[in-house]
Amino acid sequence: MTGLSRTTINGGTTNGPCTPIPLGVYRGAAVDIGPIRDYEKNFLNNRAGTGVSYVLAFLPDDPVTWPQFEQATLAASTNGPPGTETATTWTPVLDGRTLMLAVPACCLGTTWADEAAGVNDAHWTALATTLVHGGLGRCVLRIAREFNGSWYRWQVTSANAAAYQAGYAHIVQTMRAAGFAGTFMWNPYLGRGTFAAFSPPTGVESVYPLADGPSGPDTIVDLIGLDVYDGPDPVNYPSGEVIRTPAQQQAAWHGMLAQRDGLTGWRSLAVDHGKPLCYPEWGLRLWNDNYVYQGGGDNSIFILEMAAWLKNTQAHMHAFWEDPGMGVADPDDLPRRLVAAPNARSAFLGQFGYH
C-alpha cells in the first residue's frame, strides 16, 4: 500500500502520501504483548514502520460492581464478563503503542438521562483517576461504542436521543475535569441502525455531541471513529449463504458508500467538523449470528475497496478486526475458521503488509 504522510485538514491532523496509516489490532482479552508482536511479524517482513500503533482492549459491557468499572477491569473475552486483569496492566508492556479502550456507559441499571444528570459522576471520576495514575492518562477511549446499534444496553433511540447527546458530553467533561488528558473517540456503527426508526426521520449525525447543548462549542469529540463490517446486508447477502458472488460483494460495497450514514456521509461530517476520521473496527464477518451466517464471505473486493478508501480519504488510523487465533492475517488454519478466507487474506496482506 502506498504510505500516507501527516497533513492537516480543517484543523484535524490526518494522513497524506508518505507514511503508513497507523494500524491497530485486538489480539484477545489477556494482557499479553506477545500476540501483538506475533501479529506484527505478519506485516513487517523486513519492512520498517508497519507495526501496530494501537492495542485494542475492552472493559466488560456489563460490569457486576462499580469498583470493577472504576478500576478499569478488563473483559474476560470479547463482549464477555469481567476478568481479573485491569487496563493499567498494559502500561509497562505497550512499548510506545497506544491503548484504545472500549468503555461501557449506563452501567448497573442506569440510563443516559442519569449520565446527563451526573448520577454516575463519581464513578467516571474514579475511572479517570485510575487511568491517569496507571499511566494511561493519554489513551484513546471509545465510550458507548456502536450506540446506534441495537445490541448494547446504551443504544440510542428516539426516546433517549437528547439524553444521550447531553450524557455523552457530560461524561467527557467529567473525565477531563478529573485530569484525564487522553482522546475521546465518538464511535458509531456504519449506517443509521436504530435511527432508521426515528420519527421524523433523522440520521446518527443528529446526536453529534457538543459542549453545553446543541448550539455549544465543538470541544467534546476528538476523533470520529466508525465501525465497518462486511454485513449484515439482507438485500445483497441473503442469510445463510457462505459463498457470495463478486456482484453481490460489489453491490454491498456500493451500499456502504452511498447509504444514509454511509462512508461518504461520515467522511463529509468529519471534514465539516474538522475531526480526524478513524476506523477502530473494520473487517469481514467470519462468525454466525444465532447460528446463521450474515457476512460477505471470502471478500477480497471489500478489502481492496476499503484499502483504497482509507488511503484516498486520508484515514487517521484503522484496526482490522481479527478473530484472535483465526484472523484473516493469521497463517491459514482453515479448520478453525467458520468461513475460509484465502482470497481476503492475500488481499489484506498485499495491501497492508509485505509486497
N, C-alpha and C positions, 0 to 999 in steps of 0.2 A: 504494500500500500504506500502511495506517496505520502510522505510525512507532512505535518502541519506545524506552522510557526505560530507564535503568540502575537495576536493583534488585538486592537480594541474596537468594538462596535457599540455605538451608543452608550459608552461608558462601561460596558461589560467586557472583561478580558475573555477572549475566545482563541481558537486555534486558526492559524493561517498556514502557508505552504512549506514549512521547513522541519518541524519536529513532530513525532508521532502523537496521536491523540492519547492522552493519559488513559490507562487501562485499569479497570477494577475487576475483582472476582470474589465470589463466595466459594469456599472450599470446605464447607462443613462447619458444624457448631463448635467443635473443640478449639480452644485457643492453642494453635499449633502452627508455627510458621513453615514447617516442613512441607505440607501440601501446597502452600503458596509458592515456595521455591521450586517444587517439582513442576507446578503449572507453568512457571516462568521458563523452565527449560524447554517446554514445547514451542516457545516463541523465540527464544534467544538465538539458538543455532549459530553462534558466533556473531550475532548482530547486537550492537550496543543500543541501549535506550528503549528497549521494548519490554521491560519488566513491568510488574504490577505496581501501580501508583496508589490504588485504593483497595483496602481489605474490607469486604462487606461483612457485617455482623448484625445480629438481630436480638433485641430484647424480646421476651415472650409476649405474644399477643394478649395473653390473659394472665398477668401475674396473680399469684394467690394472695400475697400480702403487699402492703405498701412498702415495707422495708426492702422487699425484693426489687421493687421498682426504683426506690431511692438509691440502692446500692448498685444499680445497673447490672443486675443478674442477667446473664445471657440465657437465651432459649436452649433447651437440650437438643433440639433439632429444628429444621425449618418449620415455622408455624407451630412449633411444639411447646410443651410446658416449660416452666423454669428449670434450669440446670443447676450446676454447682459452681460454675466459674462466673466471674464478672468481667465487664468490658475492660476495666482498667488492667486486667491481667495481660492484655495485648500490648500495653505501653512499652515494656522493655524489649519486645521482640519485633516491633514493627520495622525498625531499621530504616527510617526515612519514609516509609509508606504512611498513608493517612487512613485512619479508621473511619468508615462510613457506617453509621449506626442507625438501624431502623428502630424507632421508638413508638410504642402504642400511645393512645390517648383515651380519655373517657374510661379509665380503669375502675375496677371494683364497683361496677354498677352506676358510675357517674355518667353525665351527658355533656354534650357540647354547651348547653346552657350553664351547666356547673362550671365548665372550664372558663367560659366568658365571665362568670360571676366571681371567679377567683377561689372557688371551693377547694381546688387542688393545689393552690399556690405553694403551700409548704412542701408538698411532695416534689413539685417541679424545681423548687429552690434547692431541695436536698439532692436531687439528681444532678443539677448543675454543679453543686459543690463537690459531689463525688467525682464527676468528670474532671473538674479543674484540679482538684487535689491529687487525682490519679494520673495526671499527665496527659489528659485528653481534652484540655480546655480549648483546643482548636480543631477538634474533629468535625466531621460533617454529620448533621442529624437529619434523618428522614422521619419527621414526626407525622404519624397518622397517614402512612403511605397508602396509595391507591384508594383514597377516600371516596372516589366516585364509583367504586365497585360495591357490590352487594355482599361481599364475603367477610368483611370485618365489622365489628360492632361499632366502630367510629364512622361508619358510612354516612354520607350526607344525602339527605332527602329534602323535598320541598318544605317539610315541616321544620327542619332544623338548619336550613342553609344559612340564615342570618346569624344564628348562634355559632355555627361552625366558623364563619368568617371572623367574627369577633373573638371566639375562643382560641383559634389558632394564633391570631395576633397577640392575644393576651399571654399565651404560653411563651411565645418568643420574647416578649418584653420582660416577662418574669425571669426567664433564664438569663437574659442579658444583664438584668439588674443584679443577679446573683453572681456575676463575674464570668459567665461563660462567653468567650470571645470567638467561638467557632462559627461554623457556617450552617445556615438553615436552608435546607432544600425543600421547596414546595413540590410535592410528588404525586401528581395524578396518574391515572392509567389512561392509555390511549383510547379515545372515543368518549362519548357522552356518558355511558354507563347509567347510573341511577338518575342522571339529569334528563334522560330521554323521557321520563315520566312526569317532569315538572309541567305545571300549567300556571301561567302561559309558558310555552316552550322557551328553553334557555340552554346555555352551554356551561361547561365547567368553569370557563373563564369568568363567569358572573360572580364567583366567590373568591376571586383572587384577593388575598388578604392585604389590607392597607392599615397603617397605624391610625388609631383614633377614628375608625369608621370608614365607610365607602369613599369619602372625599379626603381622607387623610394622606399623609406623605407615603411614598413607596419605599419604606425602610424595613419592612418585615422580611421579605423574600430576598435571599442572597443568590440562590440558584433555582431555576426551574428544572425539575427532574421528571422525565417521562418514562414510564414502564411500557414496553412494547413487546408483545409476543405474537407469534405466527398462529393466531387462532385464539378463541373460537371464532368462526365465521360461518354461520349456518347457511348462508347463501352459496358460498364457494366451497366450503368444506362440510359436506353432509356428515353428521355424527356417525362414527363407527368405521368409516373408511380409514385405511392407513396409507395406501398408495394414492397419491394425488397426481394429477396431470400438470404439466407446465402451464397450461392455460388456466387451470384453477389457481395455481400459485401466483401467476402474474396478475390475475384479476383481484386476488386477495391483497396483493401489494398496492395496486391502484386504489383499493378501498382504504387502506391505511393512510395513504396520502390525502385523499380527497374528502373523506367523511367529515361530518361536523366534529370538531375537536380531534381532527387527524393531524398527521405530521406537519402538513403545510400550515394549518391554522396555529399550531403551537409554536412553530418557528416564527410566524408573524407576531404572535403575542410576546414572545421573548424579545424580539427586536424592538417592539413598541415600548416595552418596559425597560429596555437596556439591561436585561438579565441574561447571563450565560445559560444556554440550554444543554442539559445533560441527559444521559440515558443510563440510570443506575441499574436497571434490569432490562435486557432485551434478549430475545432468543427464540429457539424452537420450543414447541410444546411436545415434549417427549414422554409425557405422562398421561394417564387416563383420569377422567373426572367421572365419578360414580360408575366406574367400570366401562366408560365409553371414551374412545379417542376423539379428540376435537381439534387436533393440530393439523399443520400443513404437510406433515410427513418429512421425508428427506429433502429439504427445500434449499438447494443451493441458490435459487433465484432470490429468495429473501435475504440470504447472506450477502450476495453481491450487490443487491439494490440498497441494502442498509449500509454497507460499507461505503458506497458512493455517496449516499445521503449524509453520513457522518462527515465525510471529507468536504463535500461541496457546501454544506451548511456550517462548517467550522464548529463542530461539537466541542464542548468544553471537556467532557470525559464520557466514557462508556464502560459498561460492565456486562459482558455477555453472560447470560445465566447458564451455569454448568451444573447439572446434577452431580454432586460430589461422587467421584469414582467412576462415573459413566457419562461424563460430559462429552460434548462434541469434540473438544480439543484433546481429550484423553486418548491414549493409544486404543485402537479398536479392540473392543471386548464385547462383541455383539450379543452373546447370551445374557449379558447383564442389562442390556438396553431394551426397553419396551418397543422402541422403534429404531431400526438400524438407520444410521445417517452418514454413510461413507462419502456421499457427494457433498453434503453440507460441511463435513469435517474438512475435506480437501479445500473447499472454497474458503472456509474460515481461516485455516492456517495459511492459505495463499494470500489472503487479504491482510491479515493482522500478524502473521508470523514470518516464517522464513520464505525465501524466494529461491 
